[in-house]
Amino acid sequence: MVRVLVPSVAERRSKLLGKGCEVIANKVTPRSQLRRIYLSVFFACVGLSSVYMIPAFAESLGASYLQLGYIGTIRAIPYMFLPIVFGYLGDRFNRRRLYLSSILVTGIGTLLLALTNSVGGILSMQLILGVGFSSFWPLSEALVSEVAPSGGQTGAMGKYGVAWASGFLIGPLVSGYLAGTAGFRTMFLIAGMMALVTAGVSTAAVRGSQTKQVNKTMIDGLPRRRLISELAPILLIQLPYGLVFSFIVTILPGYALKSGLTPLEVGVVLSAFGVARAATFSLSGRFGMLGERRSIMLASTGIVFALLMMPLSLAFVGLLIDVLLLGFFIGILYPQVVGYICKRTPSANLGFSMGLYEATVGIGFAVGPIASGLMAQTAGMYTTCYVLSAAAFSMIPIVMLLRSNRAH
């Protein structure tokens, strides 16, 4: 019996240490890889979404409205150019390690907020968080696209969108509860620790792509100028997208309060926007069957319609329906745009392309709150919505310039 069992054990051990090592090191399936990345992104975003509580924390320290504006702008400034830098570095060096480092940086920035006693300290931490976010988004998007099977990038990016959107739905609820019961400092401490734990677990769970790291020769095989030229139309779409999105999350809540909505109703409206967006992310594969161009045109038309309808009813029910529509159509736009970019970008340039995308969105986010806020204050909500709808309409002719076939 012993002679029979020992070879069996040895055979199993051989398989485990032989073929098993290949599974662990090289043959982790793309589906398993993607699940690990999705979970990493979800838990990271639960912790990082505590940034939504920074304005309330600053106000508790005596910040003025102008200082609150500075706090939002400072974090957006690095996002206007650093995603390109980090995306490029991800192409040249180890993309996975840089992604993990981004979670570490944002976690440290969040922890330091727990030690902050002044508005000036918050401004300094915003710079650290801006750097962390500037690397987190393009590198995580590049990782997902790199692992996704050929032709399946749009569906993979939709599930990725569900992962981070779910984190940013659950995180603020948890952060708000902790801030109300234990205080802001304890909340930032717990959120920062969660980000650091996520970075540690992800170090073991998230692995790089099956291909070897690209080198300079591979990157130089497709000049970055040519890549920018080919992606220019799809990148231009992100400017009005950033303007509209930033308006929804920064200006609309304050105007809704002035229009008579209670804070609870405003919270419900913003949550509905997030839920609609996350739900549509999960359907991105089906919309992908229409093709990226048609899906983007559908989303752009829907955003224009929703913005035109918004001034007609700023009561709770009317605004809720309108924001649900905006969340639905914006939810179509994100994975289709990112999927389009990924399908036309070689693996060697994925980080750079995702950096271009995020930086273009960052420009819209930096300009949007100031422009729409000034317009709402001087010309009124009606004019602001109509101007934004015109900006959204500009996406439609730009979409017509997109190539329907893959460039690479």
Helices and strands as residue ranges (DSSP letters): H 2-17, H 19-25, H 30-48, G 49-53, H 54-60, H 65-76, G 78-80, H 82-92, H 95-113, H 119-147, H 153-181, H 184-205, H 216-220, H 224-246, I 247-251, H 252-258, H 263-281, H 284-288, H 292-309, G 310-312, H 316-343, G 347-349, H 350-379, H 381-393, H 395-399
